[in-house]
Amino acid sequence: MKYASIDIGLKRIGCALSLMDGIINPQEAILRKNRNQAASDVDSFLKEWGIDILVVGYPKSSVDMRKRIDHFIKLLKFDKNIVFQNEDLSTLEAKELTKGEIKHKRDGRIDSIAASIILQRYLSNIK
């Protein structure tokens, strides 16, 4: 089973993959110019890797962001399984994990590490 995870933000979408048993790799983040471009880029990413299950970070703490994520997911053409995983504090955890290694630039690396954490949480829950 091939898994991908996305951490949807207003400016960047962090991405991560698990193509082999439990090995998770952050991928290059998708920079958002607009919703349609971002949805198309996510669809291309999922198709390129032959993903079976998409794990979407979903915050329990922000109703506004959940609405935005719900709308974004409806724009995707991905026709396989989509599951939601609590993403609360994943970005903070990603920053802590990379303290001193990444200067917290806005290039999306932190967002993709957060997506990796979200995917790890999901995989831990299903095993």
C-alpha positions, -999 to 999 in steps of 0.1 A, spaced: 0 0 0 14 34 -9 5 64 14 9 101 10 3 128 35 -4 165 30 -3 194 54 -25 221 38 -16 256 46 -25 290 31 8 294 13 24 260 12 13 223 12 37 200 29 40 165 14 53 132 26 53 96 12 54 61 26 60 37 -3 76 9 18 66 -6 51 67 24 75 95 43 58 83 79 56 101 106 34 92 143 33 89 156 -2 92 190 -18 64 212 -6 39 226 -31 38 264 -31 3 278 -35 -4 305 -61 -41 297 -60 -64 268 -49 -68 254 -84 -31 254 -92 -24 238 -58 -51 211 -62 -37 203 -97 -2 200 -83 -14 177 -55 -32 156 -80 -1 153 -102 20 144 -71 -4 116 -61 -6 102 -96 31 103 -102 37 82 -71 7 58 -76 -7 66 -42 -35 44 -27 -43 64 4 -41 101 10 -38 112 46 -48 148 51 -38 168 82 -69 180 99 -68 204 128 -91 199 158 -83 234 171 -94 255 141 -129 255 126 -119 280 99 -90 259 87 -111 227 87 -136 245 63 -107 256 41 -93 220 40 -127 205 33 -131 229 3 -96 222 -10 -102 184 -8 -133 188 -29 -111 203 -57 -89 172 -59 -96 146 -87 -80 119 -65 -105 90 -66 -89 67 -40 -91 67 -2 -88 100 16 -85 99 54 -81 126 79 -56 127 108 -53 151 136 -25 176 128 -25 197 159 10 207 170 27 189 140 44 221 127 56 229 162 70 194 165 86 197 131 103 229 141 116 213 173 129 183 154 149 205 131 161 231 155 194 243 143 193 223 111 168 243 91 166 280 95 128 278 93 128 294 59 95 296 41 105 271 14 82 244 27 107 220 43 91 224 78 56 219 62 68 186 46 83 174 79 50 182 95 33 161 68 57 133 77 47 136 113 10 135 103 16 104 82 35 87 111 6 94 134 -18 78 110 4 47 103 9 42 141 -29 42 146 -36 16 120 -10 -9 131 
